[in-house]
Amino acid sequence: SDVVCEFNDLYNNMKLEAKRKPYKFIEMAMKEYVSIYIINMISLIPKYPHVEYYKQSRQRVIYLKMLELLNTYYKKNRSVAFYADKLCISSKYLSNITVHYTGLPASVVIDNFVMFNAKVMLYDGELNIKKISDLFNFQSQSFFGRYFKRNTGMSPREFLRKYNKRLYLSEYLDNDE
């Protein structure tokens, strides 16, 4: 089936990445693969209702639904209240649940998810900072810059200079010669 092929391809890509000569971004690349794998697994749950899963607690069900919602809406909304409303619970209860499963409040889980995806886009270098800030529904590029710096300790430009794949690959290729 398509799902099996997709997971097999992802697994093979992870194996190839792990076998590569060590490089500056291997940890980031492997985290990206694992995140994609987990999100794909979570997205399969509603597609197979006939499968008998072990009984899950209400909190676990809410946490998994929150992750699904986050994967769907992270570019549009970063508010704990938004996700809590979608789940018909209070923001405080949602934060209690995320603390239980991750050790982090919901706001930090959301920010980490958004930052991970923004970093991947910056790393890939396919889109400029302005387009990424628009894609992530920030009021302006400067709001995105402040959000990024608050969560990573560096501006998007600093991140680009330090981690952009094209810049790194050009340095890597120059050093190999």
Chimera marker file (.cmm) of the C-alpha trace (Angstrom):
<marker_set name="trace">
<marker id="1" x="0.000" y="0.000" z="0.000" r="1" g="1" b="0" radius="0.5"/>
<marker id="2" x="1.003" y="3.659" z="-0.335" r="1" g="1" b="0" radius="0.5"/>
<marker id="3" x="1.336" y="4.052" z="3.423" r="1" g="1" b="0" radius="0.5"/>
<marker id="4" x="3.782" y="1.148" z="3.690" r="1" g="1" b="0" radius="0.5"/>
<marker id="5" x="5.831" y="2.518" z="0.766" r="1" g="1" b="0" radius="0.5"/>
<marker id="6" x="5.929" y="5.981" z="2.360" r="1" g="1" b="0" radius="0.5"/>
<marker id="7" x="7.164" y="4.603" z="5.693" r="1" g="1" b="0" radius="0.5"/>
<marker id="8" x="9.654" y="2.345" z="3.925" r="1" g="1" b="0" radius="0.5"/>
<marker id="9" x="11.042" y="5.305" z="1.945" r="1" g="1" b="0" radius="0.5"/>
<marker id="10" x="11.301" y="7.368" z="5.118" r="1" g="1" b="0" radius="0.5"/>
<marker id="11" x="13.076" y="4.534" z="6.917" r="1" g="1" b="0" radius="0.5"/>
<marker id="12" x="15.514" y="4.060" z="4.013" r="1" g="1" b="0" radius="0.5"/>
<marker id="13" x="16.257" y="7.792" z="3.940" r="1" g="1" b="0" radius="0.5"/>
<marker id="14" x="16.954" y="7.712" z="7.683" r="1" g="1" b="0" radius="0.5"/>
<marker id="15" x="19.354" y="4.784" z="7.225" r="1" g="1" b="0" radius="0.5"/>
<marker id="16" x="21.182" y="6.579" z="4.397" r="1" g="1" b="0" radius="0.5"/>
<marker id="17" x="21.439" y="9.750" z="6.474" r="1" g="1" b="0" radius="0.5"/>
<marker id="18" x="22.828" y="7.804" z="9.437" r="1" g="1" b="0" radius="0.5"/>
<marker id="19" x="25.492" y="6.190" z="7.235" r="1" g="1" b="0" radius="0.5"/>
<marker id="20" x="26.700" y="9.485" z="5.756" r="1" g="1" b="0" radius="0.5"/>
<marker id="21" x="29.983" y="11.020" z="6.761" r="1" g="1" b="0" radius="0.5"/>
<marker id="22" x="29.335" y="13.066" z="9.946" r="1" g="1" b="0" radius="0.5"/>
<marker id="23" x="28.368" y="16.641" z="9.183" r="1" g="1" b="0" radius="0.5"/>
<marker id="24" x="27.236" y="19.753" z="11.001" r="1" g="1" b="0" radius="0.5"/>
<marker id="25" x="23.458" y="19.187" z="10.654" r="1" g="1" b="0" radius="0.5"/>
<marker id="26" x="23.082" y="15.431" z="11.063" r="1" g="1" b="0" radius="0.5"/>
<marker id="27" x="21.283" y="15.805" z="14.400" r="1" g="1" b="0" radius="0.5"/>
<marker id="28" x="18.817" y="18.305" z="12.898" r="1" g="1" b="0" radius="0.5"/>
<marker id="29" x="18.231" y="16.064" z="9.863" r="1" g="1" b="0" radius="0.5"/>
<marker id="30" x="17.604" y="12.975" z="11.995" r="1" g="1" b="0" radius="0.5"/>
<marker id="31" x="15.222" y="14.907" z="14.269" r="1" g="1" b="0" radius="0.5"/>
<marker id="32" x="13.349" y="16.031" z="11.161" r="1" g="1" b="0" radius="0.5"/>
<marker id="33" x="12.997" y="12.453" z="9.936" r="1" g="1" b="0" radius="0.5"/>
<marker id="34" x="11.835" y="11.220" z="13.336" r="1" g="1" b="0" radius="0.5"/>
<marker id="35" x="9.313" y="14.080" z="13.625" r="1" g="1" b="0" radius="0.5"/>
<marker id="36" x="7.913" y="13.316" z="10.174" r="1" g="1" b="0" radius="0.5"/>
<marker id="37" x="7.709" y="9.628" z="11.060" r="1" g="1" b="0" radius="0.5"/>
<marker id="38" x="5.857" y="10.308" z="14.326" r="1" g="1" b="0" radius="0.5"/>
<marker id="39" x="3.463" y="12.780" z="12.727" r="1" g="1" b="0" radius="0.5"/>
<marker id="40" x="2.716" y="10.309" z="9.929" r="1" g="1" b="0" radius="0.5"/>
<marker id="41" x="2.046" y="7.588" z="12.502" r="1" g="1" b="0" radius="0.5"/>
<marker id="42" x="-0.300" y="9.828" z="14.473" r="1" g="1" b="0" radius="0.5"/>
<marker id="43" x="-2.142" y="10.848" z="11.305" r="1" g="1" b="0" radius="0.5"/>
<marker id="44" x="-2.890" y="7.168" z="10.577" r="1" g="1" b="0" radius="0.5"/>
<marker id="45" x="-4.849" y="6.609" z="13.790" r="1" g="1" b="0" radius="0.5"/>
<marker id="46" x="-8.172" y="8.048" z="12.532" r="1" g="1" b="0" radius="0.5"/>
<marker id="47" x="-7.821" y="6.207" z="9.181" r="1" g="1" b="0" radius="0.5"/>
<marker id="48" x="-7.949" y="2.782" z="10.830" r="1" g="1" b="0" radius="0.5"/>
<marker id="49" x="-10.852" y="2.857" z="13.300" r="1" g="1" b="0" radius="0.5"/>
<marker id="50" x="-11.357" y="-0.904" z="12.963" r="1" g="1" b="0" radius="0.5"/>
<marker id="51" x="-7.985" y="-1.604" z="14.588" r="1" g="1" b="0" radius="0.5"/>
<marker id="52" x="-8.330" y="-2.476" z="18.270" r="1" g="1" b="0" radius="0.5"/>
<marker id="53" x="-6.002" y="-0.079" z="20.066" r="1" g="1" b="0" radius="0.5"/>
<marker id="54" x="-5.342" y="-0.457" z="23.750" r="1" g="1" b="0" radius="0.5"/>
<marker id="55" x="-7.636" y="1.650" z="25.847" r="1" g="1" b="0" radius="0.5"/>
<marker id="56" x="-6.231" y="5.117" z="26.177" r="1" g="1" b="0" radius="0.5"/>
<marker id="57" x="-6.854" y="7.579" z="28.941" r="1" g="1" b="0" radius="0.5"/>
<marker id="58" x="-8.854" y="10.694" z="28.160" r="1" g="1" b="0" radius="0.5"/>
<marker id="59" x="-5.712" y="12.792" z="28.673" r="1" g="1" b="0" radius="0.5"/>
<marker id="60" x="-3.746" y="10.717" z="26.152" r="1" g="1" b="0" radius="0.5"/>
<marker id="61" x="-6.537" y="11.019" z="23.588" r="1" g="1" b="0" radius="0.5"/>
<marker id="62" x="-6.589" y="14.795" z="24.083" r="1" g="1" b="0" radius="0.5"/>
<marker id="63" x="-2.789" y="14.972" z="23.805" r="1" g="1" b="0" radius="0.5"/>
<marker id="64" x="-2.787" y="12.992" z="20.542" r="1" g="1" b="0" radius="0.5"/>
<marker id="65" x="-5.610" y="15.134" z="19.138" r="1" g="1" b="0" radius="0.5"/>
<marker id="66" x="-3.657" y="18.237" z="20.130" r="1" g="1" b="0" radius="0.5"/>
<marker id="67" x="-0.658" y="16.944" z="18.146" r="1" g="1" b="0" radius="0.5"/>
<marker id="68" x="-2.882" y="16.313" z="15.120" r="1" g="1" b="0" radius="0.5"/>
<marker id="69" x="-4.349" y="19.805" z="15.389" r="1" g="1" b="0" radius="0.5"/>
<marker id="70" x="-0.887" y="21.291" z="15.823" r="1" g="1" b="0" radius="0.5"/>
<marker id="71" x="0.299" y="19.535" z="12.679" r="1" g="1" b="0" radius="0.5"/>
<marker id="72" x="-2.706" y="20.948" z="10.808" r="1" g="1" b="0" radius="0.5"/>
<marker id="73" x="-2.831" y="24.518" z="12.166" r="1" g="1" b="0" radius="0.5"/>
<marker id="74" x="0.708" y="25.417" z="13.314" r="1" g="1" b="0" radius="0.5"/>
<marker id="75" x="1.226" y="27.786" z="10.382" r="1" g="1" b="0" radius="0.5"/>
<marker id="76" x="-2.013" y="29.604" z="11.095" r="1" g="1" b="0" radius="0.5"/>
<marker id="77" x="-2.246" y="29.731" z="14.873" r="1" g="1" b="0" radius="0.5"/>
<marker id="78" x="0.182" y="29.596" z="17.791" r="1" g="1" b="0" radius="0.5"/>
<marker id="79" x="-2.302" y="30.249" z="20.603" r="1" g="1" b="0" radius="0.5"/>
<marker id="80" x="-2.903" y="27.719" z="23.375" r="1" g="1" b="0" radius="0.5"/>
<marker id="81" x="-6.479" y="29.015" z="23.617" r="1" g="1" b="0" radius="0.5"/>
<marker id="82" x="-7.061" y="28.140" z="19.934" r="1" g="1" b="0" radius="0.5"/>
<marker id="83" x="-6.055" y="24.497" z="20.448" r="1" g="1" b="0" radius="0.5"/>
<marker id="84" x="-7.900" y="24.267" z="23.765" r="1" g="1" b="0" radius="0.5"/>
<marker id="85" x="-11.080" y="25.609" z="22.103" r="1" g="1" b="0" radius="0.5"/>
<marker id="86" x="-10.752" y="23.060" z="19.299" r="1" g="1" b="0" radius="0.5"/>
<marker id="87" x="-10.501" y="20.338" z="21.949" r="1" g="1" b="0" radius="0.5"/>
<marker id="88" x="-13.333" y="21.825" z="24.053" r="1" g="1" b="0" radius="0.5"/>
<marker id="89" x="-11.139" y="22.128" z="27.150" r="1" g="1" b="0" radius="0.5"/>
<marker id="90" x="-9.545" y="24.987" z="29.037" r="1" g="1" b="0" radius="0.5"/>
<marker id="91" x="-6.084" y="26.296" z="28.204" r="1" g="1" b="0" radius="0.5"/>
<marker id="92" x="-4.923" y="25.392" z="31.695" r="1" g="1" b="0" radius="0.5"/>
<marker id="93" x="-6.089" y="21.782" z="31.327" r="1" g="1" b="0" radius="0.5"/>
<marker id="94" x="-4.348" y="21.502" z="27.944" r="1" g="1" b="0" radius="0.5"/>
<marker id="95" x="-1.125" y="22.793" z="29.499" r="1" g="1" b="0" radius="0.5"/>
<marker id="96" x="-1.477" y="20.307" z="32.359" r="1" g="1" b="0" radius="0.5"/>
<marker id="97" x="-1.799" y="17.499" z="29.809" r="1" g="1" b="0" radius="0.5"/>
<marker id="98" x="1.242" y="18.603" z="27.790" r="1" g="1" b="0" radius="0.5"/>
<marker id="99" x="3.262" y="18.958" z="30.999" r="1" g="1" b="0" radius="0.5"/>
<marker id="100" x="2.258" y="15.405" z="31.904" r="1" g="1" b="0" radius="0.5"/>
<marker id="101" x="3.408" y="13.987" z="28.538" r="1" g="1" b="0" radius="0.5"/>
<marker id="102" x="6.342" y="16.252" z="27.659" r="1" g="1" b="0" radius="0.5"/>
<marker id="103" x="7.316" y="18.125" z="30.801" r="1" g="1" b="0" radius="0.5"/>
<marker id="104" x="6.546" y="21.370" z="28.965" r="1" g="1" b="0" radius="0.5"/>
<marker id="105" x="3.496" y="23.674" z="28.983" r="1" g="1" b="0" radius="0.5"/>
<marker id="106" x="1.357" y="23.774" z="25.838" r="1" g="1" b="0" radius="0.5"/>
<marker id="107" x="2.723" y="27.187" z="24.806" r="1" g="1" b="0" radius="0.5"/>
<marker id="108" x="6.277" y="25.799" z="24.745" r="1" g="1" b="0" radius="0.5"/>
<marker id="109" x="5.200" y="22.653" z="22.864" r="1" g="1" b="0" radius="0.5"/>
<marker id="110" x="3.532" y="24.849" z="20.239" r="1" g="1" b="0" radius="0.5"/>
<marker id="111" x="6.499" y="27.229" z="20.012" r="1" g="1" b="0" radius="0.5"/>
<marker id="112" x="8.942" y="24.308" z="19.699" r="1" g="1" b="0" radius="0.5"/>
<marker id="113" x="6.890" y="22.747" z="16.909" r="1" g="1" b="0" radius="0.5"/>
<marker id="114" x="6.617" y="26.057" z="15.036" r="1" g="1" b="0" radius="0.5"/>
<marker id="115" x="10.326" y="26.809" z="15.516" r="1" g="1" b="0" radius="0.5"/>
<marker id="116" x="11.376" y="23.360" z="14.357" r="1" g="1" b="0" radius="0.5"/>
<marker id="117" x="9.410" y="23.783" z="11.126" r="1" g="1" b="0" radius="0.5"/>
<marker id="118" x="10.624" y="27.358" z="10.613" r="1" g="1" b="0" radius="0.5"/>
<marker id="119" x="14.226" y="26.234" z="11.148" r="1" g="1" b="0" radius="0.5"/>
<marker id="120" x="13.797" y="23.448" z="8.609" r="1" g="1" b="0" radius="0.5"/>
<marker id="121" x="12.506" y="25.962" z="6.059" r="1" g="1" b="0" radius="0.5"/>
<marker id="122" x="15.361" y="28.346" z="6.768" r="1" g="1" b="0" radius="0.5"/>
<marker id="123" x="17.845" y="25.471" z="6.621" r="1" g="1" b="0" radius="0.5"/>
<marker id="124" x="16.471" y="24.357" z="3.248" r="1" g="1" b="0" radius="0.5"/>
<marker id="125" x="16.727" y="27.912" z="1.954" r="1" g="1" b="0" radius="0.5"/>
<marker id="126" x="13.860" y="27.480" z="-0.515" r="1" g="1" b="0" radius="0.5"/>
<marker id="127" x="11.952" y="30.455" z="0.936" r="1" g="1" b="0" radius="0.5"/>
<marker id="128" x="13.238" y="33.789" z="2.189" r="1" g="1" b="0" radius="0.5"/>
<marker id="129" x="12.506" y="35.100" z="5.692" r="1" g="1" b="0" radius="0.5"/>
<marker id="130" x="9.635" y="37.315" z="4.513" r="1" g="1" b="0" radius="0.5"/>
<marker id="131" x="7.877" y="34.416" z="2.751" r="1" g="1" b="0" radius="0.5"/>
<marker id="132" x="8.317" y="32.187" z="5.798" r="1" g="1" b="0" radius="0.5"/>
<marker id="133" x="6.901" y="34.874" z="8.093" r="1" g="1" b="0" radius="0.5"/>
<marker id="134" x="3.903" y="35.207" z="5.750" r="1" g="1" b="0" radius="0.5"/>
<marker id="135" x="3.480" y="31.430" z="5.526" r="1" g="1" b="0" radius="0.5"/>
<marker id="136" x="3.459" y="31.195" z="9.324" r="1" g="1" b="0" radius="0.5"/>
<marker id="137" x="0.853" y="33.955" z="9.519" r="1" g="1" b="0" radius="0.5"/>
<marker id="138" x="2.954" y="36.541" z="11.370" r="1" g="1" b="0" radius="0.5"/>
<marker id="139" x="1.820" y="40.182" z="11.223" r="1" g="1" b="0" radius="0.5"/>
<marker id="140" x="5.161" y="41.159" z="9.767" r="1" g="1" b="0" radius="0.5"/>
<marker id="141" x="8.684" y="39.959" z="9.221" r="1" g="1" b="0" radius="0.5"/>
<marker id="142" x="9.799" y="41.850" z="12.334" r="1" g="1" b="0" radius="0.5"/>
<marker id="143" x="7.231" y="39.995" z="14.508" r="1" g="1" b="0" radius="0.5"/>
<marker id="144" x="8.555" y="36.723" z="13.087" r="1" g="1" b="0" radius="0.5"/>
<marker id="145" x="12.120" y="37.864" z="13.819" r="1" g="1" b="0" radius="0.5"/>
<marker id="146" x="11.297" y="38.680" z="17.439" r="1" g="1" b="0" radius="0.5"/>
<marker id="147" x="9.407" y="35.389" z="17.898" r="1" g="1" b="0" radius="0.5"/>
<marker id="148" x="12.278" y="33.453" z="16.337" r="1" g="1" b="0" radius="0.5"/>
<marker id="149" x="14.909" y="35.205" z="18.470" r="1" g="1" b="0" radius="0.5"/>
<marker id="150" x="12.886" y="34.741" z="21.669" r="1" g="1" b="0" radius="0.5"/>
<marker id="151" x="12.642" y="31.001" z="20.981" r="1" g="1" b="0" radius="0.5"/>
<marker id="152" x="16.101" y="30.289" z="19.553" r="1" g="1" b="0" radius="0.5"/>
<marker id="153" x="18.371" y="33.007" z="20.890" r="1" g="1" b="0" radius="0.5"/>
<marker id="154" x="19.298" y="34.152" z="17.385" r="1" g="1" b="0" radius="0.5"/>
<marker id="155" x="17.602" y="36.085" z="14.611" r="1" g="1" b="0" radius="0.5"/>
<marker id="156" x="16.426" y="34.314" z="11.446" r="1" g="1" b="0" radius="0.5"/>
<marker id="157" x="19.291" y="36.005" z="9.539" r="1" g="1" b="0" radius="0.5"/>
<marker id="158" x="21.853" y="34.741" z="12.065" r="1" g="1" b="0" radius="0.5"/>
<marker id="159" x="20.342" y="31.262" z="11.755" r="1" g="1" b="0" radius="0.5"/>
<marker id="160" x="20.560" y="31.476" z="7.953" r="1" g="1" b="0" radius="0.5"/>
<marker id="161" x="24.205" y="32.551" z="8.074" r="1" g="1" b="0" radius="0.5"/>
<marker id="162" x="25.050" y="29.756" z="10.485" r="1" g="1" b="0" radius="0.5"/>
<marker id="163" x="22.894" y="26.869" z="9.235" r="1" g="1" b="0" radius="0.5"/>
<marker id="164" x="21.685" y="27.414" z="5.662" r="1" g="1" b="0" radius="0.5"/>
<marker id="165" x="22.093" y="24.155" z="3.750" r="1" g="1" b="0" radius="0.5"/>
<marker id="166" x="23.328" y="25.783" z="0.543" r="1" g="1" b="0" radius="0.5"/>
<marker id="167" x="25.984" y="27.808" z="2.367" r="1" g="1" b="0" radius="0.5"/>
<marker id="168" x="27.051" y="24.774" z="4.363" r="1" g="1" b="0" radius="0.5"/>
<marker id="169" x="27.172" y="22.505" z="1.319" r="1" g="1" b="0" radius="0.5"/>
<marker id="170" x="29.230" y="25.037" z="-0.634" r="1" g="1" b="0" radius="0.5"/>
<marker id="171" x="31.704" y="25.243" z="2.299" r="1" g="1" b="0" radius="0.5"/>
<marker id="172" x="31.680" y="21.461" z="2.650" r="1" g="1" b="0" radius="0.5"/>
<marker id="173" x="32.362" y="20.946" z="-1.058" r="1" g="1" b="0" radius="0.5"/>
<marker id="174" x="35.113" y="23.591" z="-1.024" r="1" g="1" b="0" radius="0.5"/>
<marker id="175" x="36.781" y="21.858" z="1.941" r="1" g="1" b="0" radius="0.5"/>
<marker id="176" x="36.617" y="18.422" z="0.253" r="1" g="1" b="0" radius="0.5"/>
<marker id="177" x="38.621" y="19.530" z="-2.755" r="1" g="1" b="0" radius="0.5"/>
<link id1="1" id2="2" r="1" g="1" b="0" radius="0.2"/>
<link id1="2" id2="3" r="1" g="1" b="0" radius="0.2"/>
<link id1="3" id2="4" r="1" g="1" b="0" radius="0.2"/>
<link id1="4" id2="5" r="1" g="1" b="0" radius="0.2"/>
<link id1="5" id2="6" r="1" g="1" b="0" radius="0.2"/>
<link id1="6" id2="7" r="1" g="1" b="0" radius="0.2"/>
<link id1="7" id2="8" r="1" g="1" b="0" radius="0.2"/>
<link id1="8" id2="9" r="1" g="1" b="0" radius="0.2"/>
<link id1="9" id2="10" r="1" g="1" b="0" radius="0.2"/>
<link id1="10" id2="11" r="1" g="1" b="0" radius="0.2"/>
<link id1="11" id2="12" r="1" g="1" b="0" radius="0.2"/>
<link id1="12" id2="13" r="1" g="1" b="0" radius="0.2"/>
<link id1="13" id2="14" r="1" g="1" b="0" radius="0.2"/>
<link id1="14" id2="15" r="1" g="1" b="0" radius="0.2"/>
<link id1="15" id2="16" r="1" g="1" b="0" radius="0.2"/>
<link id1="16" id2="17" r="1" g="1" b="0" radius="0.2"/>
<link id1="17" id2="18" r="1" g="1" b="0" radius="0.2"/>
<link id1="18" id2="19" r="1" g="1" b="0" radius="0.2"/>
<link id1="19" id2="20" r="1" g="1" b="0" radius="0.2"/>
<link id1="20" id2="21" r="1" g="1" b="0" radius="0.2"/>
<link id1="21" id2="22" r="1" g="1" b="0" radius="0.2"/>
<link id1="22" id2="23" r="1" g="1" b="0" radius="0.2"/>
<link id1="23" id2="24" r="1" g="1" b="0" radius="0.2"/>
<link id1="24" id2="25" r="1" g="1" b="0" radius="0.2"/>
<link id1="25" id2="26" r="1" g="1" b="0" radius="0.2"/>
<link id1="26" id2="27" r="1" g="1" b="0" radius="0.2"/>
<link id1="27" id2="28" r="1" g="1" b="0" radius="0.2"/>
<link id1="28" id2="29" r="1" g="1" b="0" radius="0.2"/>
<link id1="29" id2="30" r="1" g="1" b="0" radius="0.2"/>
<link id1="30" id2="31" r="1" g="1" b="0" radius="0.2"/>
<link id1="31" id2="32" r="1" g="1" b="0" radius="0.2"/>
<link id1="32" id2="33" r="1" g="1" b="0" radius="0.2"/>
<link id1="33" id2="34" r="1" g="1" b="0" radius="0.2"/>
<link id1="34" id2="35" r="1" g="1" b="0" radius="0.2"/>
<link id1="35" id2="36" r="1" g="1" b="0" radius="0.2"/>
<link id1="36" id2="37" r="1" g="1" b="0" radius="0.2"/>
<link id1="37" id2="38" r="1" g="1" b="0" radius="0.2"/>
<link id1="38" id2="39" r="1" g="1" b="0" radius="0.2"/>
<link id1="39" id2="40" r="1" g="1" b="0" radius="0.2"/>
<link id1="40" id2="41" r="1" g="1" b="0" radius="0.2"/>
<link id1="41" id2="42" r="1" g="1" b="0" radius="0.2"/>
<link id1="42" id2="43" r="1" g="1" b="0" radius="0.2"/>
<link id1="43" id2="44" r="1" g="1" b="0" radius="0.2"/>
<link id1="44" id2="45" r="1" g="1" b="0" radius="0.2"/>
<link id1="45" id2="46" r="1" g="1" b="0" radius="0.2"/>
<link id1="46" id2="47" r="1" g="1" b="0" radius="0.2"/>
<link id1="47" id2="48" r="1" g="1" b="0" radius="0.2"/>
<link id1="48" id2="49" r="1" g="1" b="0" radius="0.2"/>
<link id1="49" id2="50" r="1" g="1" b="0" radius="0.2"/>
<link id1="50" id2="51" r="1" g="1" b="0" radius="0.2"/>
<link id1="51" id2="52" r="1" g="1" b="0" radius="0.2"/>
<link id1="52" id2="53" r="1" g="1" b="0" radius="0.2"/>
<link id1="53" id2="54" r="1" g="1" b="0" radius="0.2"/>
<link id1="54" id2="55" r="1" g="1" b="0" radius="0.2"/>
<link id1="55" id2="56" r="1" g="1" b="0" radius="0.2"/>
<link id1="56" id2="57" r="1" g="1" b="0" radius="0.2"/>
<link id1="57" id2="58" r="1" g="1" b="0" radius="0.2"/>
<link id1="58" id2="59" r="1" g="1" b="0" radius="0.2"/>
<link id1="59" id2="60" r="1" g="1" b="0" radius="0.2"/>
<link id1="60" id2="61" r="1" g="1" b="0" radius="0.2"/>
<link id1="61" id2="62" r="1" g="1" b="0" radius="0.2"/>
<link id1="62" id2="63" r="1" g="1" b="0" radius="0.2"/>
<link id1="63" id2="64" r="1" g="1" b="0" radius="0.2"/>
<link id1="64" id2="65" r="1" g="1" b="0" radius="0.2"/>
<link id1="65" id2="66" r="1" g="1" b="0" radius="0.2"/>
<link id1="66" id2="67" r="1" g="1" b="0" radius="0.2"/>
<link id1="67" id2="68" r="1" g="1" b="0" radius="0.2"/>
<link id1="68" id2="69" r="1" g="1" b="0" radius="0.2"/>
<link id1="69" id2="70" r="1" g="1" b="0" radius="0.2"/>
<link id1="70" id2="71" r="1" g="1" b="0" radius="0.2"/>
<link id1="71" id2="72" r="1" g="1" b="0" radius="0.2"/>
<link id1="72" id2="73" r="1" g="1" b="0" radius="0.2"/>
<link id1="73" id2="74" r="1" g="1" b="0" radius="0.2"/>
<link id1="74" id2="75" r="1" g="1" b="0" radius="0.2"/>
<link id1="75" id2="76" r="1" g="1" b="0" radius="0.2"/>
<link id1="76" id2="77" r="1" g="1" b="0" radius="0.2"/>
<link id1="77" id2="78" r="1" g="1" b="0" radius="0.2"/>
<link id1="78" id2="79" r="1" g="1" b="0" radius="0.2"/>
<link id1="79" id2="80" r="1" g="1" b="0" radius="0.2"/>
<link id1="80" id2="81" r="1" g="1" b="0" radius="0.2"/>
<link id1="81" id2="82" r="1" g="1" b="0" radius="0.2"/>
<link id1="82" id2="83" r="1" g="1" b="0" radius="0.2"/>
<link id1="83" id2="84" r="1" g="1" b="0" radius="0.2"/>
<link id1="84" id2="85" r="1" g="1" b="0" radius="0.2"/>
<link id1="85" id2="86" r="1" g="1" b="0" radius="0.2"/>
<link id1="86" id2="87" r="1" g="1" b="0" radius="0.2"/>
<link id1="87" id2="88" r="1" g="1" b="0" radius="0.2"/>
<link id1="88" id2="89" r="1" g="1" b="0" radius="0.2"/>
<link id1="89" id2="90" r="1" g="1" b="0" radius="0.2"/>
<link id1="90" id2="91" r="1" g="1" b="0" radius="0.2"/>
<link id1="91" id2="92" r="1" g="1" b="0" radius="0.2"/>
<link id1="92" id2="93" r="1" g="1" b="0" radius="0.2"/>
<link id1="93" id2="94" r="1" g="1" b="0" radius="0.2"/>
<link id1="94" id2="95" r="1" g="1" b="0" radius="0.2"/>
<link id1="95" id2="96" r="1" g="1" b="0" radius="0.2"/>
<link id1="96" id2="97" r="1" g="1" b="0" radius="0.2"/>
<link id1="97" id2="98" r="1" g="1" b="0" radius="0.2"/>
<link id1="98" id2="99" r="1" g="1" b="0" radius="0.2"/>
<link id1="99" id2="100" r="1" g="1" b="0" radius="0.2"/>
<link id1="100" id2="101" r="1" g="1" b="0" radius="0.2"/>
<link id1="101" id2="102" r="1" g="1" b="0" radius="0.2"/>
<link id1="102" id2="103" r="1" g="1" b="0" radius="0.2"/>
<link id1="103" id2="104" r="1" g="1" b="0" radius="0.2"/>
<link id1="104" id2="105" r="1" g="1" b="0" radius="0.2"/>
<link id1="105" id2="106" r="1" g="1" b="0" radius="0.2"/>
<link id1="106" id2="107" r="1" g="1" b="0" radius="0.2"/>
<link id1="107" id2="108" r="1" g="1" b="0" radius="0.2"/>
<link id1="108" id2="109" r="1" g="1" b="0" radius="0.2"/>
<link id1="109" id2="110" r="1" g="1" b="0" radius="0.2"/>
<link id1="110" id2="111" r="1" g="1" b="0" radius="0.2"/>
<link id1="111" id2="112" r="1" g="1" b="0" radius="0.2"/>
<link id1="112" id2="113" r="1" g="1" b="0" radius="0.2"/>
<link id1="113" id2="114" r="1" g="1" b="0" radius="0.2"/>
<link id1="114" id2="115" r="1" g="1" b="0" radius="0.2"/>
<link id1="115" id2="116" r="1" g="1" b="0" radius="0.2"/>
<link id1="116" id2="117" r="1" g="1" b="0" radius="0.2"/>
<link id1="117" id2="118" r="1" g="1" b="0" radius="0.2"/>
<link id1="118" id2="119" r="1" g="1" b="0" radius="0.2"/>
<link id1="119" id2="120" r="1" g="1" b="0" radius="0.2"/>
<link id1="120" id2="121" r="1" g="1" b="0" radius="0.2"/>
<link id1="121" id2="122" r="1" g="1" b="0" radius="0.2"/>
<link id1="122" id2="123" r="1" g="1" b="0" radius="0.2"/>
<link id1="123" id2="124" r="1" g="1" b="0" radius="0.2"/>
<link id1="124" id2="125" r="1" g="1" b="0" radius="0.2"/>
<link id1="125" id2="126" r="1" g="1" b="0" radius="0.2"/>
<link id1="126" id2="127" r="1" g="1" b="0" radius="0.2"/>
<link id1="127" id2="128" r="1" g="1" b="0" radius="0.2"/>
<link id1="128" id2="129" r="1" g="1" b="0" radius="0.2"/>
<link id1="129" id2="130" r="1" g="1" b="0" radius="0.2"/>
<link id1="130" id2="131" r="1" g="1" b="0" radius="0.2"/>
<link id1="131" id2="132" r="1" g="1" b="0" radius="0.2"/>
<link id1="132" id2="133" r="1" g="1" b="0" radius="0.2"/>
<link id1="133" id2="134" r="1" g="1" b="0" radius="0.2"/>
<link id1="134" id2="135" r="1" g="1" b="0" radius="0.2"/>
<link id1="135" id2="136" r="1" g="1" b="0" radius="0.2"/>
<link id1="136" id2="137" r="1" g="1" b="0" radius="0.2"/>
<link id1="137" id2="138" r="1" g="1" b="0" radius="0.2"/>
<link id1="138" id2="139" r="1" g="1" b="0" radius="0.2"/>
<link id1="139" id2="140" r="1" g="1" b="0" radius="0.2"/>
<link id1="140" id2="141" r="1" g="1" b="0" radius="0.2"/>
<link id1="141" id2="142" r="1" g="1" b="0" radius="0.2"/>
<link id1="142" id2="143" r="1" g="1" b="0" radius="0.2"/>
<link id1="143" id2="144" r="1" g="1" b="0" radius="0.2"/>
<link id1="144" id2="145" r="1" g="1" b="0" radius="0.2"/>
<link id1="145" id2="146" r="1" g="1" b="0" radius="0.2"/>
<link id1="146" id2="147" r="1" g="1" b="0" radius="0.2"/>
<link id1="147" id2="148" r="1" g="1" b="0" radius="0.2"/>
<link id1="148" id2="149" r="1" g="1" b="0" radius="0.2"/>
<link id1="149" id2="150" r="1" g="1" b="0" radius="0.2"/>
<link id1="150" id2="151" r="1" g="1" b="0" radius="0.2"/>
<link id1="151" id2="152" r="1" g="1" b="0" radius="0.2"/>
<link id1="152" id2="153" r="1" g="1" b="0" radius="0.2"/>
<link id1="153" id2="154" r="1" g="1" b="0" radius="0.2"/>
<link id1="154" id2="155" r="1" g="1" b="0" radius="0.2"/>
<link id1="155" id2="156" r="1" g="1" b="0" radius="0.2"/>
<link id1="156" id2="157" r="1" g="1" b="0" radius="0.2"/>
<link id1="157" id2="158" r="1" g="1" b="0" radius="0.2"/>
<link id1="158" id2="159" r="1" g="1" b="0" radius="0.2"/>
<link id1="159" id2="160" r="1" g="1" b="0" radius="0.2"/>
<link id1="160" id2="161" r="1" g="1" b="0" radius="0.2"/>
<link id1="161" id2="162" r="1" g="1" b="0" radius="0.2"/>
<link id1="162" id2="163" r="1" g="1" b="0" radius="0.2"/>
<link id1="163" id2="164" r="1" g="1" b="0" radius="0.2"/>
<link id1="164" id2="165" r="1" g="1" b="0" radius="0.2"/>
<link id1="165" id2="166" r="1" g="1" b="0" radius="0.2"/>
<link id1="166" id2="167" r="1" g="1" b="0" radius="0.2"/>
<link id1="167" id2="168" r="1" g="1" b="0" radius="0.2"/>
<link id1="168" id2="169" r="1" g="1" b="0" radius="0.2"/>
<link id1="169" id2="170" r="1" g="1" b="0" radius="0.2"/>
<link id1="170" id2="171" r="1" g="1" b="0" radius="0.2"/>
<link id1="171" id2="172" r="1" g="1" b="0" radius="0.2"/>
<link id1="172" id2="173" r="1" g="1" b="0" radius="0.2"/>
<link id1="173" id2="174" r="1" g="1" b="0" radius="0.2"/>
<link id1="174" id2="175" r="1" g="1" b="0" radius="0.2"/>
<link id1="175" id2="176" r="1" g="1" b="0" radius="0.2"/>
<link id1="176" id2="177" r="1" g="1" b="0" radius="0.2"/>
</marker_set>
